[in-house]
């Protein structure tokens, strides 16, 4: 186990793997297993900022998407401030077969104070083992004030060299209802055995999905997404016309697809907020001065084993020898809503 620290990033290493994390956004922008890159990163991105890094694993906090127009969110930009703010590096810990980098961000940060007033504390951990990457985000509210927030971890994985989004199939989603954002939110029912990206832009939210989704990446390569307590799934492919308008995505336009797992809010009495996500029977209780939620995403290259509070990508049949080529090959999103009660939750 070893690590190398520079002014802009930290690299942690095991005998077979390494991860590189930028202090800008605490952003994991590279993860390699046996020298092979696992994550997509746009060649137009700078790990030093000030713009968000395109690819890797960005952290969206305290909102995902456009923020509400009311306070305390009105001054926020899309996806919040976490991905565009320098995090504090809190050091490295290691065990016999793992190494972990730790980061923190709180409401005392001068850049945060300009746009967001509620008190919060974020702890973020990035751990690698021989063939796995685990990211864990913990958010604490140290104040007497209840407020709503969202936190989201994107994970951009590379398609194989000869692959494209047109090769991707995922399911089982047949018979499930979905909201089609391309069709202005129209609700329909999926009648296909496997969803594909052949008909241009796709932007849908499927409801009541099973806990295991199979993703065929083409050319005999497969991936399994396993979740517990994540009832919705977003499927998105931005397609050619949209990608060409994004200057920070310097890659072959349209070669992108997104698969995202979502959870809904649930209510809890008194000062507690129960989150709408329970992975591996983890406790999801919020109390003042205690963690609001820990989001942990485990990416494993090799034999799968579902981890407590984790979302596993089983990539045992996935060829990772991929050059820089594809944008948005696959995004796994851990998505949570927080609110004191469902009716008061103002986020869409």
Phi and psi in degrees as GROMACS dihedral restraints (atoms count N, CA, C in turn):
[ dihedral_restraints ]
;  ai    aj    ak    al  type     phi  dphi    fc
    3     4     5     6     1  -159.2    20    10
    4     5     6     7     1   167.8    20    10
    6     7     8     9     1  -149.3    20    10
    7     8     9    10     1   154.8    20    10
    9    10    11    12     1  -130.4    20    10
   10    11    12    13     1   124.0    20    10
   12    13    14    15     1  -110.2    20    10
   13    14    15    16     1   133.6    20    10
   15    16    17    18     1  -119.7    20    10
   16    17    18    19     1  -174.8    20    10
   18    19    20    21     1   -68.3    20    10
   19    20    21    22     1   -23.3    20    10
   21    22    23    24     1  -116.0    20    10
   22    23    24    25     1   -11.4    20    10
   24    25    26    27     1  -159.2    20    10
   25    26    27    28     1   170.6    20    10
   27    28    29    30     1  -130.2    20    10
   28    29    30    31     1   136.1    20    10
   30    31    32    33     1  -114.7    20    10
   31    32    33    34     1   124.3    20    10
   33    34    35    36     1  -110.6    20    10
   34    35    36    37     1   144.9    20    10
   36    37    38    39     1  -138.4    20    10
   37    38    39    40     1   142.9    20    10
   39    40    41    42     1  -112.8    20    10
   40    41    42    43     1  -171.8    20    10
   42    43    44    45     1   -67.2    20    10
   43    44    45    46     1   -23.8    20    10
   45    46    47    48     1  -123.8    20    10
   46    47    48    49     1   -10.2    20    10
   48    49    50    51     1  -138.6    20    10
   49    50    51    52     1   160.8    20    10
   51    52    53    54     1  -152.5    20    10
   52    53    54    55     1   151.5    20    10
   54    55    56    57     1  -131.3    20    10
   55    56    57    58     1   142.1    20    10
   57    58    59    60     1  -116.9    20    10
   58    59    60    61     1   127.8    20    10
   60    61    62    63     1  -125.5    20    10
   61    62    63    64     1   125.0    20    10
   63    64    65    66     1   -81.4    20    10
   64    65    66    67     1   142.8    20    10
   66    67    68    69     1   -68.6    20    10
   67    68    69    70     1   -27.5    20    10
   69    70    71    72     1   -69.6    20    10
   70    71    72    73     1   104.7    20    10
   72    73    74    75     1    81.4    20    10
   73    74    75    76     1     3.9    20    10
   75    76    77    78     1    46.3    20    10
   76    77    78    79     1    46.7    20    10
   78    79    80    81     1   -95.7    20    10
   79    80    81    82     1   116.1    20    10
   81    82    83    84     1   -73.2    20    10
   82    83    84    85     1   112.7    20    10
   84    85    86    87     1  -112.2    20    10
   85    86    87    88     1    -4.8    20    10
   87    88    89    90     1  -153.0    20    10
   88    89    90    91     1   138.8    20    10
   90    91    92    93     1  -143.2    20    10
   91    92    93    94     1   119.4    20    10
   93    94    95    96     1  -119.7    20    10
   94    95    96    97     1   139.5    20    10
   96    97    98    99     1  -121.2    20    10
   97    98    99   100     1   121.0    20    10
   99   100   101   102     1    52.3    20    10
  100   101   102   103     1    41.2    20    10
  102   103   104   105     1    81.0    20    10
  103   104   105   106     1    -1.1    20    10
  105   106   107   108     1  -102.7    20    10
  106   107   108   109     1   126.2    20    10
  108   109   110   111     1   -69.5    20    10
  109   110   111   112     1   133.3    20    10
  111   112   113   114     1  -102.1    20    10
  112   113   114   115     1   -22.0    20    10
  114   115   116   117     1  -109.7    20    10
  115   116   117   118     1   147.2    20    10
  117   118   119   120     1   -84.6    20    10
  118   119   120   121     1   140.5    20    10
  120   121   122   123     1  -143.0    20    10
  121   122   123   124     1   128.8    20    10
  123   124   125   126     1   -66.2    20    10
  124   125   126   127     1   136.4    20    10
  126   127   128   129     1   -69.8    20    10
  127   128   129   130     1   -12.6    20    10
  129   130   131   132     1   -87.1    20    10
  130   131   132   133     1    -3.8    20    10
  132   133   134   135     1   -85.0    20    10
  133   134   135   136     1   144.6    20    10
  135   136   137   138     1  -110.2    20    10
  136   137   138   139     1   132.4    20    10
  138   139   140   141     1   -78.5    20    10
  139   140   141   142     1    -6.2    20    10
  141   142   143   144     1   -96.3    20    10
  142   143   144   145     1    -3.1    20    10
  144   145   146   147     1    87.2    20    10
  145   146   147   148     1  -170.8    20    10
  147   148   149   150     1   -83.2    20    10
  148   149   150   151     1   -12.2    20    10
  150   151   152   153     1   -75.7    20    10
  151   152   153   154     1   160.5    20    10
  153   154   155   156     1   -64.4    20    10
  154   155   156   157     1   144.9    20    10
  156   157   158   159     1   -78.1    20    10
  157   158   159   160     1   130.7    20    10
  159   160   161   162     1   -96.8    20    10
  160   161   162   163     1   107.6    20    10
  162   163   164   165     1   118.1    20    10
  163   164   165   166     1  -169.7    20    10
  165   166   167   168     1    64.4    20    10
  166   167   168   169     1  -134.3    20    10
  168   169   170   171     1  -131.7    20    10
  169   170   171   172     1    87.7    20    10
  171   172   173   174     1   -75.8    20    10
  172   173   174   175     1   151.1    20    10
  174   175   176   177     1  -104.8    20    10
  175   176   177   178     1   119.8    20    10
  177   178   179   180     1   -99.7    20    10
  178   179   180   181     1   119.8    20    10
  180   181   182   183     1  -165.3    20    10
  181   182   183   184     1   139.7    20    10
  183   184   185   186     1   -94.3    20    10
  184   185   186   187     1    12.3    20    10
  186   187   188   189     1  -135.9    20    10
  187   188   189   190     1   158.9    20    10
  189   190   191   192     1  -118.2    20    10
  190   191   192   193     1   129.3    20    10
  192   193   194   195     1    82.4    20    10
  193   194   195   196     1  -164.1    20    10
  195   196   197   198     1   -62.6    20    10
  196   197   198   199     1   134.9    20    10
  198   199   200   201     1   -76.7    20    10
  199   200   201   202     1   156.8    20    10
  201   202   203   204     1   -61.7    20    10
  202   203   204   205     1   154.2    20    10
  204   205   206   207     1   -80.8    20    10
  205   206   207   208     1   -10.6    20    10
  207   208   209   210     1   -88.3    20    10
  208   209   210   211     1   166.1    20    10
  210   211   212   213     1   -76.4    20    10
  211   212   213   214     1   149.5    20    10
  213   214   215   216     1   -93.2    20    10
  214   215   216   217     1    23.6    20    10
  216   217   218   219     1  -102.9    20    10
  217   218   219   220     1    -9.4    20    10
  219   220   221   222     1   -61.4    20    10
  220   221   222   223     1   -27.3    20    10
  222   223   224   225     1   -89.6    20    10
  223   224   225   226     1    -2.5    20    10
  225   226   227   228     1   -78.0    20    10
  226   227   228   229     1   151.6    20    10
  228   229   230   231     1   -89.9    20    10
  229   230   231   232     1   172.0    20    10
  231   232   233   234     1   -55.6    20    10
  232   233   234   235     1   135.3    20    10
  234   235   236   237     1    70.2    20    10
  235   236   237   238     1     8.5    20    10
  237   238   239   240     1    81.2    20    10
  238   239   240   241     1  -164.7    20    10
  240   241   242   243     1  -107.3    20    10
  241   242   243   244     1   -14.0    20    10
  243   244   245   246     1   -60.8    20    10
  244   245   246   247     1   -38.6    20    10
  246   247   248   249     1   -76.6    20    10
  247   248   249   250     1   -13.5    20    10
  249   250   251   252     1  -112.8    20    10
  250   251   252   253     1    12.4    20    10
  252   253   254   255     1  -118.3    20    10
  253   254   255   256     1   143.0    20    10
  255   256   257   258     1   -74.7    20    10
  256   257   258   259     1   125.6    20    10
  258   259   260   261     1   -92.1    20    10
  259   260   261   262     1   155.8    20    10
  261   262   263   264     1   -80.5    20    10
  262   263   264   265     1   132.1    20    10
  264   265   266   267     1   -87.5    20    10
  265   266   267   268     1   120.8    20    10
  267   268   269   270     1  -102.9    20    10
  268   269   270   271     1     9.4    20    10
  270   271   272   273     1   107.7    20    10
  271   272   273   274     1  -175.1    20    10
  273   274   275   276     1  -126.9    20    10
  274   275   276   277     1   139.6    20    10
  276   277   278   279     1  -123.2    20    10
  277   278   279   280     1   152.2    20    10
  279   280   281   282     1  -146.0    20    10
  280   281   282   283     1   154.3    20    10
  282   283   284   285     1  -124.0    20    10
  283   284   285   286     1  -163.6    20    10
  285   286   287   288     1   -67.0    20    10
  286   287   288   289     1   -30.6    20    10
  288   289   290   291     1  -134.0    20    10
  289   290   291   292     1    18.7    20    10
  291   292   293   294     1  -148.7    20    10
  292   293   294   295     1   160.8    20    10
  294   295   296   297     1  -143.1    20    10
  295   296   297   298     1   142.8    20    10
  297   298   299   300     1  -136.9    20    10
  298   299   300   301     1   132.3    20    10
  300   301   302   303     1  -102.2    20    10
  301   302   303   304     1   141.5    20    10
  303   304   305   306     1  -123.2    20    10
  304   305   306   307     1   142.6    20    10
  306   307   308   309     1  -138.5    20    10
  307   308   309   310     1   159.1    20    10
  309   310   311   312     1  -146.0    20    10
  310   311   312   313     1   153.8    20    10
  312   313   314   315     1  -149.8    20    10
  313   314   315   316     1   135.0    20    10
  315   316   317   318     1  -141.7    20    10
  316   317   318   319     1   178.3    20    10
  318   319   320   321     1   -72.7    20    10
  319   320   321   322     1    -3.9    20    10
  321   322   323   324     1   -82.6    20    10
  322   323   324   325     1    -9.8    20    10
  324   325   326   327     1   -63.0    20    10
  325   326   327   328     1   126.8    20    10
  327   328   329   330     1   -58.0    20    10
  328   329   330   331     1   -37.3    20    10
  330   331   332   333     1   -67.9    20    10
  331   332   333   334     1   -37.2    20    10
  333   334   335   336     1   -66.6    20    10
  334   335   336   337     1   -41.8    20    10
  336   337   338   339     1   -61.0    20    10
  337   338   339   340     1   -23.2    20    10
  339   340   341   342     1   -69.4    20    10
  340   341   342   343     1   -25.5    20    10
  342   343   344   345     1  -124.7    20    10
  343   344   345   346     1   -11.7    20    10
  345   346   347   348     1  -149.5    20    10
  346   347   348   349     1   124.0    20    10
  348   349   350   351     1   -96.6    20    10
  349   350   351   352     1   -32.4    20    10
  351   352   353   354     1   -59.1    20    10
  352   353   354   355     1   147.1    20    10
  354   355   356   357     1   -78.7    20    10
  355   356   357   358     1   138.5    20    10
  357   358   359   360     1  -157.3    20    10
  358   359   360   361     1   162.4    20    10
  360   361   362   363     1  -138.2    20    10
  361   362   363   364     1   125.9    20    10
  363   364   365   366     1  -112.2    20    10
  364   365   366   367     1   133.4    20    10
  366   367   368   369     1  -120.5    20    10
  367   368   369   370     1   129.8    20    10
  369   370   371   372     1  -128.4    20    10
  370   371   372   373     1   132.2    20    10
  372   373   374   375     1  -126.0    20    10
  373   374   375   376     1   138.5    20    10
  375   376   377   378     1  -125.0    20    10
  376   377   378   379     1   114.9    20    10
  378   379   380   381     1  -120.7    20    10
  379   380   381   382     1   138.5    20    10
  381   382   383   384     1  -124.0    20    10
  382   383   384   385     1   143.9    20    10
  384   385   386   387     1  -118.8    20    10
  385   386   387   388     1  -164.2    20    10
  387   388   389   390     1   -54.5    20    10
  388   389   390   391     1   -45.8    20    10
  390   391   392   393     1  -136.7    20    10
  391   392   393   394     1    27.7    20    10
  393   394   395   396     1  -142.4    20    10
  394   395   396   397     1   153.1    20    10
  396   397   398   399     1  -127.5    20    10
  397   398   399   400     1   126.5    20    10
  399   400   401   402     1  -122.7    20    10
  400   401   402   403     1   125.1    20    10
  402   403   404   405     1  -114.5    20    10
  403   404   405   406     1   134.8    20    10
  405   406   407   408     1  -134.6    20    10
  406   407   408   409     1   122.3    20    10
  408   409   410   411     1  -115.5    20    10
  409   410   411   412     1   125.3    20    10
  411   412   413   414     1  -121.7    20    10
  412   413   414   415     1   130.5    20    10
  414   415   416   417     1  -120.4    20    10
  415   416   417   418     1   130.6    20    10
  417   418   419   420     1  -122.6    20    10
  418   419   420   421     1   138.7    20    10
  420   421   422   423     1  -102.0    20    10
  421   422   423   424     1   106.5    20    10
  423   424   425   426     1   -87.3    20    10
  424   425   426   427     1     3.5    20    10
  426   427   428   429     1  -105.7    20    10
  427   428   429   430     1  -179.6    20    10
  429   430   431   432     1   -87.3    20    10
  430   431   432   433     1    -6.7    20    10
  432   433   434   435     1   -92.7    20    10
  433   434   435   436     1   132.9    20    10
  435   436   437   438     1   -90.5    20    10
  436   437   438   439     1   132.0    20    10
  438   439   440   441     1  -143.6    20    10
  439   440   441   442     1   165.2    20    10
  441   442   443   444     1   -99.5    20    10
  442   443   444   445     1   146.0    20    10
  444   445   446   447     1  -151.4    20    10
  445   446   447   448     1   164.0    20    10
  447   448   449   450     1  -127.6    20    10
  448   449   450   451     1   147.6    20    10
  450   451   452   453     1  -136.5    20    10
  451   452   453   454     1   140.8    20    10
  453   454   455   456     1  -147.1    20    10
  454   455   456   457     1   134.7    20    10
  456   457   458   459     1  -114.1    20    10
  457   458   459   460     1   120.0    20    10
  459   460   461   462     1   -92.5    20    10
  460   461   462   463     1   145.1    20    10
  462   463   464   465     1  -131.7    20    10
  463   464   465   466     1   113.7    20    10
  465   466   467   468     1   -96.3    20    10
  466   467   468   469     1   113.8    20    10
  468   469   470   471     1  -106.7    20    10
  469   470   471   472     1   146.4    20    10
  471   472   473   474     1   -81.7    20    10
  472   473   474   475     1   141.4    20    10
  474   475   476   477     1   -80.0    20    10
  475   476   477   478     1   157.6    20    10
  477   478   479   480     1   -63.2    20    10
  478   479   480   481     1   160.3    20    10
  480   481   482   483     1   -51.6    20    10
  481   482   483   484     1   -44.9    20    10
  483   484   485   486     1   -88.2    20    10
  484   485   486   487     1     3.6    20    10
  486   487   488   489     1   -91.4    20    10
  487   488   489   490     1   168.9    20    10
  489   490   491   492     1  -154.6    20    10
  490   491   492   493     1   162.8    20    10
  492   493   494   495     1   -57.5    20    10
  493   494   495   496     1   -25.9    20    10
  495   496   497   498     1   -66.6    20    10
  496   497   498   499     1   -16.3    20    10
  498   499   500   501     1   -86.9    20    10
  499   500   501   502     1   -13.7    20    10
  501   502   503   504     1   -78.4    20    10
  502   503   504   505     1   136.9    20    10
  504   505   506   507     1  -134.9    20    10
  505   506   507   508     1   143.3    20    10
  507   508   509   510     1  -145.4    20    10
  508   509   510   511     1   151.7    20    10
  510   511   512   513     1   178.1    20    10
  511   512   513   514     1  -177.9    20    10
  513   514   515   516     1   -86.8    20    10
  514   515   516   517     1   126.8    20    10
  516   517   518   519     1  -124.8    20    10
  517   518   519   520     1     0.8    20    10
  519   520   521   522     1   -61.0    20    10
  520   521   522   523     1   135.1    20    10
  522   523   524   525     1    88.8    20    10
  523   524   525   526     1    -6.5    20    10
  525   526   527   528     1   -89.2    20    10
  526   527   528   529     1   146.1    20    10
  528   529   530   531     1   -80.4    20    10
  529   530   531   532     1   152.0    20    10
  531   532   533   534     1  -147.6    20    10
  532   533   534   535     1   153.2    20    10
  534   535   536   537     1   -99.9    20    10
  535   536   537   538     1   125.1    20    10
  537   538   539   540     1   -99.8    20    10
  538   539   540   541     1   104.5    20    10
  540   541   542   543     1   -70.4    20    10
  541   542   543   544     1   -27.7    20    10
  543   544   545   546     1   -65.3    20    10
  544   545   546   547     1   -31.4    20    10
  546   547   548   549     1   -98.9    20    10
  547   548   549   550     1    37.0    20    10
  549   550   551   552     1    56.9    20    10
  550   551   552   553     1    38.1    20    10
  552   553   554   555     1    83.6    20    10
  553   554   555   556     1    11.2    20    10
  555   556   557   558     1   -59.1    20    10
  556   557   558   559     1   140.1    20    10
  558   559   560   561     1   -97.9    20    10
  559   560   561   562     1   134.0    20    10
  561   562   563   564     1  -145.2    20    10
  562   563   564   565     1   179.6    20    10
  564   565   566   567     1  -120.9    20    10
  565   566   567   568     1   132.8    20    10
  567   568   569   570     1   -72.9    20    10
  568   569   570   571     1   128.0    20    10
  570   571   572   573     1  -113.2    20    10
  571   572   573   574     1     4.1    20    10
  573   574   575   576     1   -96.2    20    10
  574   575   576   577     1   146.8    20    10
  576   577   578   579     1   -65.5    20    10
  577   578   579   580     1   -38.1    20    10
  579   580   581   582     1  -134.8    20    10
  580   581   582   583     1   135.2    20    10
  582   583   584   585     1   -82.6    20    10
  583   584   585   586     1   139.8    20    10
  585   586   587   588     1  -132.2    20    10
  586   587   588   589     1  -178.6    20    10
  588   589   590   591     1  -123.4    20    10
  589   590   591   592     1    37.7    20    10
  591   592   593   594     1   -83.2    20    10
  592   593   594   595     1   -21.2    20    10
  594   595   596   597     1  -103.5    20    10
  595   596   597   598     1    37.7    20    10
  597   598   599   600     1    85.2    20    10
  598   599   600   601     1  -148.4    20    10
  600   601   602   603     1   -64.7    20    10
  601   602   603   604     1   135.3    20    10
  603   604   605   606     1  -126.3    20    10
  604   605   606   607     1   129.3    20    10
  606   607   608   609     1  -149.9    20    10
  607   608   609   610     1    92.6    20    10
  609   610   611   612     1  -133.3    20    10
  610   611   612   613     1   152.5    20    10
  612   613   614   615     1  -118.9    20    10
  613   614   615   616     1   113.8    20    10
  615   616   617   618     1   -91.2    20    10
  616   617   618   619     1   141.4    20    10
  618   619   620   621     1  -111.2    20    10
  619   620   621   622     1   143.4    20    10
  621   622   623   624     1    66.8    20    10
  622   623   624   625     1    41.5    20    10
  624   625   626   627     1   -77.1    20    10
  625   626   627   628     1   154.7    20    10
  627   628   629   630     1   -67.7    20    10
  628   629   630   631     1   165.0    20    10
  630   631   632   633     1   -76.3    20    10
  631   632   633   634     1    -9.8    20    10
  633   634   635   636     1  -129.1    20    10
  634   635   636   637     1   119.6    20    10
  636   637   638   639     1  -116.1    20    10
  637   638   639   640     1   128.0    20    10
  639   640   641   642     1   -95.9    20    10
  640   641   642   643     1   130.9    20    10
  642   643   644   645     1  -118.7    20    10
  643   644   645   646     1   118.7    20    10
  645   646   647   648     1   -95.5    20    10
  646   647   648   649     1   121.6    20    10
  648   649   650   651     1   -94.3    20    10
  649   650   651   652     1    -0.8    20    10
  651   652   653   654     1    92.8    20    10
  652   653   654   655     1   159.0    20    10
  654   655   656   657     1    57.5    20    10
  655   656   657   658     1    33.9    20    10
  657   658   659   660     1    79.2    20    10
  658   659   660   661     1     7.3    20    10
  660   661   662   663     1  -101.2    20    10
  661   662   663   664     1   137.1    20    10
  663   664   665   666     1  -132.8    20    10
  664   665   666   667     1   158.7    20    10
  666   667   668   669     1  -142.4    20    10
  667   668   669   670     1   145.6    20    10
  669   670   671   672     1  -117.5    20    10
  670   671   672   673     1   131.2    20    10
  672   673   674   675     1  -108.3    20    10
  673   674   675   676     1   119.8    20    10
  675   676   677   678     1  -114.4    20    10
  676   677   678   679     1   128.7    20    10
  678   679   680   681     1  -137.1    20    10
  679   680   681   682     1   164.4    20    10
  681   682   683   684     1  -139.1    20    10
  682   683   684   685     1   118.7    20    10
  684   685   686   687     1    86.4    20    10
  685   686   687   688     1    14.9    20    10
  687   688   689   690     1  -114.1    20    10
  688   689   690   691     1    93.4    20    10
  690   691   692   693     1   -79.6    20    10
  691   692   693   694     1   -17.9    20    10
  693   694   695   696     1  -114.2    20    10
  694   695   696   697     1   155.3    20    10
  696   697   698   699     1  -138.6    20    10
  697   698   699   700     1   126.3    20    10
  699   700   701   702     1   -97.5    20    10
  700   701   702   703     1   131.8    20    10
  702   703   704   705     1  -122.0    20    10
  703   704   705   706     1   124.6    20    10
  705   706   707   708     1  -144.7    20    10
  706   707   708   709     1   135.9    20    10
  708   709   710   711     1  -134.0    20    10
  709   710   711   712     1   114.1    20    10
  711   712   713   714     1   -68.2    20    10
  712   713   714   715     1   -25.9    20    10
  714   715   716   717     1    69.4    20    10
  715   716   717   718     1   171.3    20    10
  717   718   719   720     1   -58.8    20    10
  718   719   720   721     1   -51.0    20    10
  720   721   722   723     1   -62.3    20    10
  721   722   723   724     1   -38.4    20    10
  723   724   725   726     1   -74.3    20    10
  724   725   726   727     1   -40.9    20    10
  726   727   728   729     1   -64.2    20    10
  727   728   729   730     1   -35.6    20    10
  729   730   731   732     1   -66.4    20    10
  730   731   732   733     1   -14.2    20    10
  732   733   734   735     1   -90.6    20    10
  733   734   735   736     1    -0.6    20    10
  735   736   737   738     1  -105.1    20    10
  736   737   738   739     1   101.5    20    10
  738   739   740   741     1   -66.0    20    10
  739   740   741   742     1   -25.1    20    10
  741   742   743   744     1   -85.6    20    10
  742   743   744   745     1     0.6    20    10
  744   745   746   747     1  -104.2    20    10
  745   746   747   748     1    92.6    20    10
  747   748   749   750     1   -99.8    20    10
  748   749   750   751     1    89.6    20    10
  750   751   752   753     1  -161.4    20    10
  751   752   753   754     1  -179.9    20    10
  753   754   755   756     1   -70.3    20    10
  754   755   756   757     1   118.8    20    10
  756   757   758   759     1   -62.1    20    10
  757   758   759   760     1   141.7    20    10
  759   760   761   762     1    86.0    20    10
  760   761   762   763     1    -8.8    20    10
  762   763   764   765     1   -83.8    20    10
  763   764   765   766     1    63.5    20    10
  765   766   767   768     1  -144.8    20    10
  766   767   768   769     1   146.8    20    10
  768   769   770   771     1  -148.7    20    10
  769   770   771   772     1   154.3    20    10
  771   772   773   774     1  -132.8    20    10
  772   773   774   775     1   133.4    20    10
  774   775   776   777     1  -127.9    20    10
  775   776   777   778     1   115.8    20    10
  777   778   779   780     1  -129.4    20    10
  778   779   780   781     1   135.5    20    10
  780   781   782   783     1   -98.1    20    10
  781   782   783   784     1   135.8    20    10
  783   784   785   786     1  -127.3    20    10
  784   785   786   787     1   155.8    20    10
  786   787   788   789     1  -128.4    20    10
  787   788   789   790     1   156.1    20    10
  789   790   791   792     1  -108.5    20    10
  790   791   792   793     1   157.6    20    10
  792   793   794   795     1   -76.8    20    10
  793   794   795   796     1   150.2    20    10
  795   796   797   798     1  -131.5    20    10
  796   797   798   799     1   159.7    20    10
  798   799   800   801     1   -98.3    20    10
  799   800   801   802     1   161.4    20    10
  801   802   803   804     1  -147.5    20    10
  802   803   804   805     1   146.7    20    10
  804   805   806   807     1   -70.7    20    10
  805   806   807   808     1   166.6    20    10
  807   808   809   810     1    56.8    20    10
  808   809   810   811     1  -139.3    20    10
  810   811   812   813     1   -89.9    20    10
  811   812   813   814     1     5.1    20    10
  813   814   815   816     1   -89.0    20    10
  814   815   816   817     1   146.7    20    10
  816   817   818   819     1  -126.1    20    10
  817   818   819   820     1   120.6    20    10
  819   820   821   822     1   -93.2    20    10
  820   821   822   823     1   126.8    20    10
  822   823   824   825     1   -83.5    20    10
  823   824   825   826     1   151.2    20    10
  825   826   827   828     1   -83.8    20    10
  826   827   828   829     1    46.3    20    10
  828   829   830   831     1  -154.3    20    10
  829   830   831   832     1   128.6    20    10
  831   832   833   834     1  -137.1    20    10
  832   833   834   835     1    98.1    20    10
  834   835   836   837     1   -95.6    20    10
  835   836   837   838     1   122.5    20    10
  837   838   839   840     1    56.4    20    10
  838   839   840   841     1    41.2    20    10
  840   841   842   843     1    61.4    20    10
  841   842   843   844     1    28.3    20    10
  843   844   845   846     1   -71.0    20    10
  844   845   846   847     1   149.5    20    10
  846   847   848   849     1   -74.0    20    10
  847   848   849   850     1   131.8    20    10
  849   850   851   852     1  -124.5    20    10
  850   851   852   853     1    54.1    20    10
  852   853   854   855     1  -107.4    20    10
  853   854   855   856     1   132.2    20    10
  855   856   857   858     1  -108.2    20    10
  856   857   858   859     1   130.4    20    10
  858   859   860   861     1  -132.8    20    10
  859   860   861   862     1   155.3    20    10
  861   862   863   864     1   -57.4    20    10
  862   863   864   865     1   139.4    20    10
  864   865   866   867     1    67.7    20    10
  865   866   867   868     1    15.2    20    10
  867   868   869   870     1  -125.3    20    10
  868   869   870   871     1   161.6    20    10
  870   871   872   873     1   -57.3    20    10
  871   872   873   874     1   134.0    20    10
  873   874   875   876     1   -68.1    20    10
  874   875   876   877     1   -42.7    20    10
  876   877   878   879     1  -172.7    20    10
  877   878   879   880     1   142.3    20    10
  879   880   881   882     1  -110.3    20    10
  880   881   882   883     1   123.3    20    10
  882   883   884   885     1  -102.0    20    10
  883   884   885   886     1   126.0    20    10
  885   886   887   888     1  -131.1    20    10
  886   887   888   889     1   127.3    20    10
  888   889   890   891     1  -117.8    20    10
  889   890   891   892     1   126.1    20    10
  891   892   893   894     1  -112.3    20    10
  892   893   894   895     1   119.8    20    10
  894   895   896   897     1  -105.4    20    10
  895   896   897   898     1   123.7    20    10
  897   898   899   900     1  -127.0    20    10
  898   899   900   901     1   125.7    20    10
  900   901   902   903     1  -100.5    20    10
  901   902   903   904     1   102.4    20    10
  903   904   905   906     1   132.6    20    10
  904   905   906   907     1  -149.6    20    10
  906   907   908   909     1   -66.5    20    10
  907   908   909   910     1   126.0    20    10
  909   910   911   912     1   -79.5    20    10
  910   911   912   913     1   146.1    20    10
  912   913   914   915     1  -152.0    20    10
  913   914   915   916     1   113.8    20    10
  915   916   917   918     1   -66.9    20    10
  916   917   918   919     1   129.6    20    10
  918   919   920   921     1  -102.4    20    10
  919   920   921   922     1   149.5    20    10
  921   922   923   924     1   -54.2    20    10
  922   923   924   925     1   132.5    20    10
  924   925   926   927     1    55.5    20    10
  925   926   927   928     1    43.5    20    10
  927   928   929   930     1  -129.8    20    10
  928   929   930   931     1   160.7    20    10
  930   931   932   933     1  -121.7    20    10
  931   932   933   934     1   116.2    20    10
  933   934   935   936     1   -99.4    20    10
  934   935   936   937     1   132.3    20    10
  936   937   938   939     1  -103.8    20    10
  937   938   939   940     1   112.4    20    10
  939   940   941   942     1   -85.4    20    10
  940   941   942   943     1   105.0    20    10
  942   943   944   945     1  -112.9    20    10
  943   944   945   946     1    31.0    20    10
  945   946   947   948     1   -64.3    20    10
  946   947   948   949     1   -23.0    20    10
  948   949   950   951     1  -109.1    20    10
  949   950   951   952     1    21.1    20    10
  951   952   953   954     1  -105.7    20    10
  952   953   954   955     1   124.9    20    10
  954   955   956   957     1   -82.3    20    10
  955   956   957   958     1   121.1    20    10
  957   958   959   960     1   -99.5    20    10
  958   959   960   961     1     0.7    20    10
  960   961   962   963     1   -79.2    20    10
  961   962   963   964     1    86.2    20    10
  963   964   965   966     1  -127.8    20    10
  964   965   966   967     1   128.5    20    10
  966   967   968   969     1   -80.0    20    10
  967   968   969   970     1   169.9    20    10
  969   970   971   972     1   -65.3    20    10
  970   971   972   973     1   117.1    20    10
  972   973   974   975     1  -156.4    20    10
  973   974   975   976     1   -48.7    20    10
  975   976   977   978     1  -103.7    20    10
  976   977   978   979     1   139.5    20    10
  978   979   980   981     1   -99.8    20    10
  979   980   981   982     1   141.5    20    10
  981   982   983   984     1    49.6    20    10
  982   983   984   985     1    44.8    20    10
  984   985   986   987     1   -57.4    20    10
  985   986   987   988     1   -46.5    20    10
  987   988   989   990     1  -157.8    20    10
  988   989   990   991     1   132.8    20    10
  990   991   992   993     1  -121.2    20    10
  991   992   993   994     1   124.6    20    10
  993   994   995   996     1  -101.4    20    10
  994   995   996   997     1   124.4    20    10
  996   997   998   999     1  -118.5    20    10
  997   998   999  1000     1   124.8    20    10
  999  1000  1001  1002     1   -94.6    20    10
 1000  1001  1002  1003     1   116.5    20    10
 1002  1003  1004  1005     1  -126.2    20    10
 1003  1004  1005  1006     1   127.2    20    10
 1005  1006  1007  1008     1  -132.8    20    10
 1006  1007  1008  1009     1   150.1    20    10
 1008  1009  1010  1011     1  -111.9    20    10
 1009  1010  1011  1012     1   144.7    20    10
 1011  1012  1013  1014     1  -125.6    20    10
 1012  1013  1014  1015     1   132.3    20    10
 1014  1015  1016  1017     1  -162.3    20    10
 1015  1016  1017  1018     1   157.2    20    10
 1017  1018  1019  1020     1   -69.5    20    10
 1018  1019  1020  1021     1   -35.7    20    10
 1020  1021  1022  1023     1  -151.0    20    10
 1021  1022  1023  1024     1   161.8    20    10
 1023  1024  1025  1026     1   -62.4    20    10
 1024  1025  1026  1027     1   -42.4    20    10
 1026  1027  1028  1029     1   -63.2    20    10
 1027  1028  1029  1030     1   -30.6    20    10
 1029  1030  1031  1032     1   -85.0    20    10
 1030  1031  1032  1033     1    -8.8    20    10
 1032  1033  1034  1035     1   -70.4    20    10
 1033  1034  1035  1036     1   116.0    20    10
 1035  1036  1037  1038     1   -92.4    20    10
 1036  1037  1038  1039     1    -3.1    20    10
 1038  1039  1040  1041     1   -81.1    20    10
 1039  1040  1041  1042     1   147.5    20    10
